[in-house]
Amino acid sequence: MAVCGPKLRINGPSVIYGGEGVRLGTNVSFNGIFISGAGGVTIGDNFHSARNVRIFSVNHDYDHGSALPYGPEVVSRPVVIENNVWLADGVIVCPGARVGEGVVAGAGAVLRGQIPAFAVVVGNPAQVVRYRDREHYEMLSNRDGLT
Ligand SMILES: CC(C)(COP(=O)(O)OP(=O)(O)OC[C@H]1O[C@@H](n2cnc3c(N)ncnc32)[C@H](O)[C@@H]1OP(=O)(O)O)[C@@H](O)C(=O)NCCC(=O)NCCS
């Protein structure tokens, strides 16, 4: 990995390809994750993945590549995950996604594009169903110095 902060915990089967593109913050916890990191994957502090979480940062260049169904050419689309994010069981993060601070992604959610900070999102494509209780979030954040 390009950067790996302290307190990394790996509690389940976890695989990282293209680790040179992966940057991890402090207190990152993987319960079972696959990361395709060659296009750039940045994960902030206090991240928690449940099992079977998948993060992709590269697409095959199907519009301009030299072979079918795709050639060796790829399009890199970096993924950024801000601090204090929980990705529940089976979440998929697509290339180019930017996941805001404090986001909770429900089981099986497919994340693409911009996911707003403090949102609770579910479904495919992920939609906001509510926002976290900001007062409680800020209390914990101030207490533990989480931001
Ligand atoms: C996302 C989640 C945290 C929300 O829990 P919650 O705050 O109690 O929310 P609710 O159960 O009230 O659901 C809110 C809405 O989202 C929907 N929803 C909740 N989870 C969903 C999911 N995973 N996929 C699709 N829709 C979901 C509900 O149907 C509900 O919709 P409605 O308002 O139209 O009825 C929870 O449902 C979930 O997915 N937890 C993941 C569990 C897990 O993976 N644990 C691993 C341990 S690390």
The ligand as a Gaussian input file, in Angstrom:
#p B3LYP/6-31G(d) Opt

LIG

0 1
 C      -28.903000       0.529000       6.263000
 C      -29.276000       0.076000       7.666000
 C      -28.106000       0.363000       8.626000
 C      -30.484000       0.931000       8.048000
 O      -30.999000       0.502000       9.264000
 P      -32.115000       1.422000       9.977000
 O      -31.541000       2.765000      10.285000
 O      -32.678000       0.630000      11.103000
 O      -33.175000       1.685000       8.832000
 P      -34.582000       0.994000       8.526000
 O      -34.547000      -0.493000       8.751000
 O      -35.605000       1.782000       9.259000
 O      -34.732000       1.235000       6.949000
 C      -34.904000       2.533000       6.409000
 C      -35.390000       2.369000       4.978000
 O      -34.324000       1.830000       4.198000
 C      -34.704000       0.549000       3.646000
 N      -33.552000      -0.328000       3.785000
 C      -32.874000      -0.555000       4.925000
 N      -31.815000      -1.319000       4.674000
 C      -31.839000      -1.603000       3.373000
 C      -30.986000      -2.348000       2.533000
 N      -29.892000      -2.951000       3.030000
 N      -31.270000      -2.401000       1.217000
 C      -32.371000      -1.781000       0.716000
 N      -33.219000      -1.036000       1.475000
 C      -32.948000      -0.964000       2.779000
 C      -35.888000       0.097000       4.466000
 O      -36.740000      -0.753000       3.711000
 C      -36.534000       1.396000       4.829000
 O      -37.293000       1.873000       3.738000
 P      -38.739000       2.554000       3.959000
 O      -38.483000       3.780000       4.811000
 O      -39.214000       2.865000       2.582000
 O      -39.566000       1.534000       4.670000
 C      -29.599000      -1.438000       7.759000
 O      -30.855000      -1.733000       7.142000
 C      -28.554000      -2.322000       7.105000
 O      -28.505000      -2.551000       5.895000
 N      -27.630000      -2.805000       7.953000
 C      -26.499000      -3.578000       7.508000
 C      -26.238000      -4.771000       8.409000
 C      -24.872000      -5.350000       8.125000
 O      -24.434000      -5.499000       7.025000
 N      -24.174000      -5.632000       9.190000
 C      -22.804000      -6.090000       9.105000
 C      -22.089000      -5.842000      10.398000
 S      -20.628000      -4.814000      10.168000

